[in-house]
Amino acid sequence: MDCLACGSPVTLEVGPDRPLSTSLSDAILAAEEDEHIEVTRDCWDCGWHETRALRVTSIDTTAGDETAIERAALIGEITNELGAIRSVDTLKETLAAIRRQRDTDPARTDSDDITE
């Protein structure tokens, strides 16, 4: 992408709550409904700057495994909740509870085994 003012290459950052390496397509595909995505373009040669804000108004999924989509959404929600926990003891207790649940889950198969 080139600068609209001088033609030099520009940097593109997606934020504000995403790593600098996040691509615009990854941010859009990971977005939730009504989420705002801010896109900033900067030219480090001439100082040109542009910020655009995008809002996801709806999400239509036309293909894919509904169970996999629901699972991915739940994993994202769980990850967000865990990220908000500051107590190491609480995290250890949560991990132990998850492992106990996994060990007693009748739906678990041998293919669910993961090396820990």
MDTraj code that builds the backbone (N, CA, C; nanometers):
import mdtraj as md
import numpy as np

residues = "MET ASP CYS LEU ALA CYS GLY SER PRO VAL THR LEU GLU VAL GLY PRO ASP ARG PRO LEU SER THR SER LEU SER ASP ALA ILE LEU ALA ALA GLU GLU ASP GLU HIS ILE GLU VAL THR ARG ASP CYS TRP ASP CYS GLY TRP HIS GLU THR ARG ALA LEU ARG VAL THR SER ILE ASP THR THR ALA GLY ASP GLU THR ALA ILE GLU ARG ALA ALA LEU ILE GLY GLU ILE THR ASN GLU LEU GLY ALA ILE ARG SER VAL ASP THR LEU LYS GLU THR LEU ALA ALA ILE ARG ARG GLN ARG ASP THR ASP PRO ALA ARG THR ASP SER ASP ASP ILE THR GLU".split()
xyz = np.array([
    [0.0848, -0.1153, 0.0000],
    [0.0000, 0.0000, 0.0000],
    [0.0909, 0.1236, 0.0000],
    [0.0573, 0.2198, -0.0808],
    [0.1399, 0.3397, -0.0924],
    [0.0705, 0.4613, -0.0328],
    [0.1520, 0.5566, 0.0122],
    [0.1032, 0.6808, 0.0714],
    [0.0286, 0.7621, -0.0339],
    [-0.0864, 0.8138, 0.0054],
    [-0.1647, 0.8966, -0.0865],
    [-0.0988, 1.0314, -0.1107],
    [-0.0120, 1.0765, -0.0194],
    [0.0518, 1.2075, -0.0328],
    [0.1823, 1.2024, -0.1117],
    [0.2680, 1.1019, -0.0828],
    [0.4003, 1.1017, -0.1467],
    [0.4337, 0.9741, -0.2237],
    [0.3511, 0.8722, -0.2121],
    [0.3738, 0.7482, -0.2861],
    [0.4655, 0.6486, -0.2172],
    [0.5186, 0.6816, -0.0989],
    [0.6045, 0.5897, -0.0239],
    [0.5202, 0.4797, 0.0404],
    [0.5828, 0.3700, 0.0772],
    [0.5079, 0.2639, 0.1468],
    [0.4542, 0.3132, 0.2815],
    [0.3387, 0.2620, 0.3199],
    [0.2795, 0.2980, 0.4490],
    [0.2681, 0.1733, 0.5359],
    [0.2617, 0.1963, 0.6663],
    [0.2352, 0.0864, 0.7580],
    [0.0864, 0.0838, 0.7869],
    [0.0360, -0.0328, 0.8142],
    [-0.1048, -0.0505, 0.8451],
    [-0.1123, -0.1216, 0.9793],
    [-0.1819, -0.0605, 1.0749],
    [-0.1986, -0.1212, 1.2067],
    [-0.3465, -0.1366, 1.2358],
    [-0.3813, -0.2510, 1.2935],
    [-0.5191, -0.2802, 1.3301],
    [-0.5251, -0.2804, 1.4818],
    [-0.6182, -0.2069, 1.5364],
    [-0.6211, -0.1983, 1.6826],
    [-0.7585, -0.1647, 1.7312],
    [-0.7663, -0.1136, 1.8488],
    [-0.6556, -0.0801, 1.9382],
    [-0.6140, -0.1952, 2.0286],
    [-0.6931, -0.3000, 2.0392],
    [-0.6647, -0.4066, 2.1359],
    [-0.6054, -0.5303, 2.0719],
    [-0.5310, -0.5125, 1.9648],
    [-0.4742, -0.6264, 1.8942],
    [-0.3235, -0.6083, 1.8809],
    [-0.2495, -0.7207, 1.8701],
    [-0.1045, -0.7098, 1.8497],
    [-0.0734, -0.6370, 1.7198],
    [0.0420, -0.5741, 1.7131],
    [0.0805, -0.4993, 1.5933],
    [0.0865, -0.5879, 1.4687],
    [0.1097, -0.7164, 1.4872],
    [0.1223, -0.8068, 1.3724],
    [-0.0124, -0.8522, 1.3165],
    [-0.1242, -0.8125, 1.3766],
    [-0.2562, -0.8557, 1.3318],
    [-0.2880, -0.7979, 1.1943],
    [-0.3277, -0.8858, 1.1034],
    [-0.3674, -0.8380, 0.9711],
    [-0.5131, -0.7930, 0.9760],
    [-0.5500, -0.7093, 0.8826],
    [-0.6878, -0.6608, 0.8761],
    [-0.7846, -0.7767, 0.8540],
    [-0.7490, -0.8698, 0.7667],
    [-0.8393, -0.9822, 0.7410],
    [-0.8562, -1.0691, 0.8655],
    [-0.7483, -1.0919, 0.9407],
    [-0.7597, -1.1702, 1.0641],
    [-0.8474, -1.0988, 1.1661],
    [-0.8330, -0.9675, 1.1769],
    [-0.9142, -0.8896, 1.2713],
    [-1.0613, -0.8960, 1.2350],
    [-1.0910, -0.8866, 1.1073],
    [-1.2306, -0.8909, 1.0631],
    [-1.2898, -1.0294, 1.0872],
    [-1.2155, -1.1337, 1.0542],
    [-1.2671, -1.2693, 1.0720],
    [-1.2826, -1.3071, 1.2195],
    [-1.2056, -1.2449, 1.3079],
    [-1.2149, -1.2743, 1.4508],
    [-1.3144, -1.1834, 1.5223],
    [-1.3669, -1.0836, 1.4540],
    [-1.4546, -0.9846, 1.5168],
    [-1.5899, -1.0444, 1.5545],
    [-1.6461, -0.9870, 1.6575],
    [-1.7805, -1.0217, 1.7007],
    [-1.8774, -0.9179, 1.6441],
    [-2.0049, -0.9502, 1.6452],
    [-2.1054, -0.8553, 1.5985],
    [-2.1025, -0.7302, 1.6860],
    [-2.1163, -0.6134, 1.6249],
    [-2.1112, -0.4810, 1.6887],
    [-1.9735, -0.4423, 1.7402],
    [-1.8714, -0.5165, 1.7031],
    [-1.7350, -0.4817, 1.7444],
    [-1.6802, -0.3713, 1.6544],
    [-1.6000, -0.2846, 1.7103],
    [-1.5342, -0.1781, 1.6354],
    [-1.3894, -0.2184, 1.6090],
    [-1.3437, -0.1960, 1.4870],
    [-1.2055, -0.2232, 1.4486],
    [-1.1473, -0.0921, 1.3968],
    [-1.0351, -0.0537, 1.4527],
    [-0.9697, 0.0697, 1.4104],
    [-0.8500, 0.0344, 1.3229],
    [-0.8413, 0.0987, 1.2067],
    [-0.7316, 0.0740, 1.1131],
    [-0.6569, 0.2048, 1.0933],
    [-0.5265, 0.1987, 1.1165],
    [-0.4433, 0.3189, 1.1046],
    [-0.3378, 0.2962, 0.9975],
    [-0.3252, 0.3953, 0.9074],
    [-0.2196, 0.3921, 0.8060],
    [-0.1281, 0.5115, 0.8306],
    [0.0027, 0.4856, 0.8275],
    [0.1010, 0.5914, 0.8518],
    [0.2120, 0.5851, 0.7485],
    [0.2520, 0.7026, 0.7002],
    [0.3688, 0.7139, 0.6141],
    [0.4809, 0.7729, 0.6989],
    [0.5894, 0.6988, 0.7092],
    [0.7000, 0.7451, 0.7930],
    [0.7928, 0.8380, 0.7156],
    [0.7691, 0.8560, 0.5835],
    [0.8500, 0.9483, 0.5052],
    [0.7968, 1.0914, 0.5138],
    [0.6652, 1.1091, 0.4917],
    [0.6104, 1.2455, 0.4871],
    [0.5209, 1.2785, 0.6066],
    [0.4873, 1.1772, 0.6882],
    [0.4047, 1.2031, 0.8057],
    [0.2556, 1.1905, 0.7828],
    [0.2148, 1.1523, 0.6622],
    [0.0717, 1.1358, 0.6344],
    [0.0156, 1.0294, 0.7280],
    [-0.1066, 1.0510, 0.7742],
    [-0.1697, 0.9609, 0.8703],
    [-0.3193, 0.9534, 0.8414],
    [-0.3743, 0.8338, 0.8510],
    [-0.5185, 0.8165, 0.8344],
    [-0.5651, 0.7093, 0.9317],
    [-0.6761, 0.7352, 0.9979],
    [-0.7392, 0.6364, 1.0854],
    [-0.8814, 0.6159, 1.0380],
    [-0.9193, 0.4903, 1.0252],
    [-1.0563, 0.4561, 0.9883],
    [-1.1115, 0.3619, 1.0952],
    [-1.2387, 0.3769, 1.1227],
    [-1.3050, 0.2897, 1.2186],
    [-1.4108, 0.2086, 1.1458],
    [-1.4062, 0.0780, 1.1663],
    [-1.5028, -0.0119, 1.1058],
    [-1.5879, -0.0715, 1.2173],
    [-1.7153, -0.0931, 1.1887],
    [-1.8027, -0.1576, 1.2854],
    [-1.8672, -0.2767, 1.2163],
    [-1.8578, -0.3922, 1.2798],
    [-1.9185, -0.5136, 1.2263],
    [-2.0657, -0.5093, 1.2646],
    [-2.1518, -0.4944, 1.1655],
    [-2.2949, -0.4817, 1.1944],
    [-2.3655, -0.6167, 1.1979],
    [-2.3150, -0.7124, 1.1220],
    [-2.3738, -0.8459, 1.1266],
    [-2.2712, -0.9448, 1.0746],
    [-2.2918, -1.0692, 1.1135],
    [-2.2031, -1.1761, 1.0682],
    [-2.2906, -1.2852, 1.0096],
    [-2.2680, -1.3163, 0.8837],
    [-2.3396, -1.4239, 0.8165],
    [-2.2390, -1.5315, 0.7811],
    [-2.2611, -1.6510, 0.8291],
    [-2.1743, -1.7635, 0.7983],
    [-2.2499, -1.8537, 0.7013],
    [-2.1914, -1.8747, 0.5850],
    [-2.2601, -1.9540, 0.4835],
    [-2.2045, -2.0944, 0.4713],
    [-2.0879, -2.1188, 0.5295],
    [-2.0290, -2.2522, 0.5201],
    [-1.9549, -2.2811, 0.6490],
    [-1.9367, -2.4075, 0.6747],
    [-1.8604, -2.4457, 0.7921],
    [-1.9409, -2.5339, 0.8847],
    [-1.8700, -2.5979, 0.9710],
    [-1.9278, -2.6878, 1.0691],
    [-1.9790, -2.6048, 1.1863],
    [-2.1102, -2.6073, 1.2090],
    [-2.1690, -2.5266, 1.3158],
    [-2.1117, -2.5616, 1.4524],
    [-2.0846, -2.6893, 1.4748],
    [-2.0270, -2.7308, 1.6023],
    [-1.8874, -2.6717, 1.6192],
    [-1.8078, -2.6734, 1.5136],
    [-1.6732, -2.6172, 1.5200],
    [-1.6779, -2.4670, 1.5431],
    [-1.7731, -2.3996, 1.4806],
    [-1.7878, -2.2554, 1.4982],
    [-1.8280, -2.2241, 1.6415],
    [-1.9247, -2.2991, 1.6943],
    [-1.9684, -2.2774, 1.8322],
    [-1.8543, -2.3071, 1.9293],
    [-1.7797, -2.4140, 1.9030],
    [-1.6664, -2.4506, 1.9892],
    [-1.5616, -2.3398, 1.9898],
    [-1.5285, -2.2872, 1.8725],
    [-1.4291, -2.1799, 1.8628],
    [-1.4755, -2.0555, 1.9376],
    [-1.6025, -2.0225, 1.9283],
    [-1.6562, -1.9066, 1.9997],
    [-1.6482, -1.9273, 2.1500],
    [-1.6812, -2.0480, 2.1951],
    [-1.6738, -2.0774, 2.3386],
    [-1.5297, -2.0746, 2.3895],
    [-1.4377, -2.1277, 2.3108],
    [-1.2969, -2.1235, 2.3497],
    [-1.2494, -1.9792, 2.3600],
    [-1.2903, -1.8953, 2.2666],
    [-1.2551, -1.7533, 2.2728],
    [-1.3109, -1.6870, 2.3973],
    [-1.4353, -1.7187, 2.4306],
    [-1.4985, -1.6609, 2.5489],
    [-1.4278, -1.7080, 2.6764],
    [-1.3945, -1.8368, 2.6820],
    [-1.3228, -1.8909, 2.7982],
    [-1.1856, -1.8264, 2.8113],
    [-1.1160, -1.8117, 2.6996],
    [-0.9837, -1.7494, 2.7008],
    [-0.9915, -1.6062, 2.7531],
    [-1.0925, -1.5318, 2.7100],
    [-1.1098, -1.3947, 2.7588],
    [-1.1335, -1.3912, 2.9088],
    [-1.2169, -1.4832, 2.9574],
    [-1.2447, -1.4902, 3.1014],
    [-1.1183, -1.5239, 3.1788],
    [-1.0426, -1.6220, 3.1304],
    [-0.9193, -1.6608, 3.1984],
    [-0.8179, -1.5469, 3.1989],
    [-0.8139, -1.4722, 3.0904],
    [-0.7216, -1.3590, 3.0824],
    [-0.7516, -1.2502, 3.1845],
    [-0.8745, -1.2449, 3.2307],
    [-0.9141, -1.1434, 3.3282],
    [-0.8834, -1.1858, 3.4715],
    [-0.8517, -1.3131, 3.4935],
    [-0.8227, -1.3627, 3.6280],
    [-0.6781, -1.3284, 3.6626],
    [-0.6591, -1.2610, 3.7742],
    [-0.5253, -1.2184, 3.8162],
    [-0.4639, -1.3124, 3.9197],
    [-0.5451, -1.3909, 3.9859],
    [-0.4981, -1.4792, 4.0923],
    [-0.4435, -1.6093, 4.0337],
    [-0.3158, -1.6370, 4.0620],
    [-0.2546, -1.7617, 4.0151],
    [-0.3243, -1.8812, 4.0783],
    [-0.3610, -1.8711, 4.2051],
    [-0.4306, -1.9808, 4.2724],
    [-0.5640, -2.0118, 4.2045],
    [-0.6368, -1.9082, 4.1672],
    [-0.7646, -1.9288, 4.0982],
    [-0.7431, -1.9981, 3.9642],
    [-0.6387, -1.9586, 3.8924],
    [-0.6080, -2.0234, 3.7642],
    [-0.5708, -2.1703, 3.7838],
    [-0.4927, -2.1996, 3.8892],
    [-0.4563, -2.3386, 3.9175],
    [-0.5799, -2.4208, 3.9514],
    [-0.6696, -2.3652, 4.0319],
    [-0.7931, -2.4340, 4.0680],
    [-0.8798, -2.4581, 3.9444],
    [-0.8862, -2.3596, 3.8570],
    [-0.9650, -2.3716, 3.7342],
    [-0.9082, -2.4812, 3.6446],
    [-0.7763, -2.4840, 3.6294],
    [-0.7120, -2.5876, 3.5485],
    [-0.7385, -2.7257, 3.6069],
    [-0.7282, -2.7392, 3.7374],
    [-0.7546, -2.8680, 3.8023],
    [-0.8997, -2.9113, 3.7790],
    [-0.9929, -2.8175, 3.7882],
    [-1.1345, -2.8497, 3.7663],
    [-1.1582, -2.8931, 3.6221],
    [-1.0937, -2.8275, 3.5290],
    [-1.1081, -2.8639, 3.3873],
    [-1.0542, -3.0044, 3.3644],
    [-0.9400, -3.0340, 3.4232],
    [-0.8814, -3.1677, 3.4060],
    [-0.9679, -3.2748, 3.4707],
    [-1.0264, -3.2461, 3.5881],
    [-1.1171, -3.3418, 3.6520],
    [-1.2381, -3.3673, 3.5624],
    [-1.2939, -3.2602, 3.5074],
    [-1.4100, -3.2727, 3.4195],
    [-1.3758, -3.3542, 3.2963],
    [-1.2604, -3.3262, 3.2388],
    [-1.2177, -3.3970, 3.1181],
    [-1.1972, -3.5455, 3.1462],
    [-1.1414, -3.5778, 3.2634],
    [-1.1179, -3.7176, 3.2994],
    [-1.2469, -3.7952, 3.3224],
    [-1.3549, -3.7268, 3.3614],
    [-1.4812, -3.7956, 3.3897],
    [-1.5843, -3.7798, 3.2787],
    [-1.5483, -3.7108, 3.1711],
    [-1.6416, -3.6857, 3.0611],
    [-1.6638, -3.8129, 2.9803],
    [-1.7871, -3.8662, 2.9796],
    [-1.8124, -3.9899, 2.9047],
    [-1.8015, -3.9723, 2.7532],
    [-1.8116, -3.8517, 2.7046],
    [-1.8040, -3.8283, 2.5599],
    [-1.6599, -3.8250, 2.5114],
    [-1.5652, -3.8239, 2.6018],
    [-1.4239, -3.8153, 2.5653],
    [-1.3792, -3.9468, 2.5044],
    [-1.3032, -3.9381, 2.3960],
    [-1.2518, -4.0575, 2.3296],
    [-1.1009, -4.0582, 2.3393],
    [-1.0387, -4.1680, 2.3005],
    [-0.8925, -4.1770, 2.3027],
    [-0.8281, -4.0738, 2.2121],
    [-0.8999, -4.0312, 2.1083],
    [-0.8434, -3.9318, 2.0160],
    [-0.8388, -3.7935, 2.0792],
    [-0.9048, -3.7760, 2.1945],
    [-0.9021, -3.6471, 2.2635],
    [-0.7762, -3.6300, 2.3477],
    [-0.6986, -3.7373, 2.3654],
    [-0.5782, -3.7299, 2.4480],
    [-0.4792, -3.6336, 2.3857],
    [-0.4284, -3.5464, 2.4717],
    [-0.3302, -3.4474, 2.4282],
    [-0.2107, -3.4591, 2.5215],
    [-0.0919, -3.4584, 2.4674],
    [0.0271, -3.4635, 2.5500],
    [0.0387, -3.3321, 2.6248],
    [0.0513, -3.3424, 2.7550],
    [0.0599, -3.2217, 2.8375],
    [0.1977, -3.2041, 2.8921],
])
top = md.Topology()
chain = top.add_chain()
for i, resn in enumerate(residues, 1):
    res = top.add_residue(resn, chain, resSeq=i)
    for name in ("N", "CA", "C"):
        top.add_atom(name, md.element.get_by_symbol(name[0]), res)
traj = md.Trajectory(xyz[None], top)
